[in-house]
Amino acid sequence: MLIHEFRPGRLVLGLAALALAALFAGDAAGSWSVPWQVVIPVLGGAFCLAALATWIAYGIRRRAESSASSESSGAPASSSGSQDIR
């Protein structure tokens, strides 16, 4: 059971942030040298990918909701006469 809905855009941004953290941790440890300008294209690309992933997920979620709502063609409970009117 899912507690909340899946947000792929946040996943993409989180993975990009972890990748940048790993790059600069390796730079701080002296394993390799990373210029600070790497942040701009990595985060820019991550924001673009996150926007695309969010847009696609929104379209899928909206299509699933519209198909689920069109299948329920029964009368609502309040107009079926099964409830007492006080």
N, C-alpha and C positions, 0 to 999 in steps of 0.2 A: 504494500500500500504506500503510495507516494504522499508525503506530507505537503509538498509544494510542487509546483510545476517546474519542468526542466527549462532552464534558461541558457541556451547555447552561446549567446553573446558574452555572458559573464564568464563562461568556461573559457572561451577564446582569450579574453582579456586576462584572466587569471593565469593561464598557461604562458602568455607572453610576459607577464610580470615575473613569473617564476624563472623563465628563461633569462631575462635580463638580470635578475638577482644572481643566478648561477654564473653568468658571464662576469659580472663585476665582483663576485666572491672569488672567482678564479684569478681575476686581475689583482685583487687585494692580497691573495695568497702568493702571488708571484709566478703562477703557472703560465700565464700568457698576458699579453698586453691588449687592452680593449680601449679604443678612444671613446670619449664621452659622447661623440656625435652619433654613435650607434643607437642611442635611445630614440632619436627622432624617427628614423625609418621603421624601426621595429614597432614602436607604439603606434605610428601612423598606419602601418599595415595591419596591426592588430585591431585598431579601431574600425578600419574598413571591413575586415573580415567579420568582426563582431556585428557590425551593422547588417551585413549581408546574411549572416546566420540568424540574426533576430528577425529580419524581414521574412526569410523563408519559413522559420518556425511559426511566425504569426500567421502566414498564409495557410500553412498546414493546419494549425489549430482552428482558424476561422472556418476552413472548409469542413473540418470534422464536426464543428459545432452546428453548422448550417445543415449538414446531412442528418445529424441526430435530431434536430428540431423538426425537420420536415417529415420524419417517419412517424411521429406521434400525431395521429390524425383523430384520435378519440375525443369525445366531448370532455370538457373540463369537469372536475368533481362538483363545482358549485352549481352547474346547470343540469346535471344528470338527475337531480331529485333524490340523491342518496343522503343528503345532509338535512338536518332539521333547521328550519327557519324560526328564529325566536323573535 
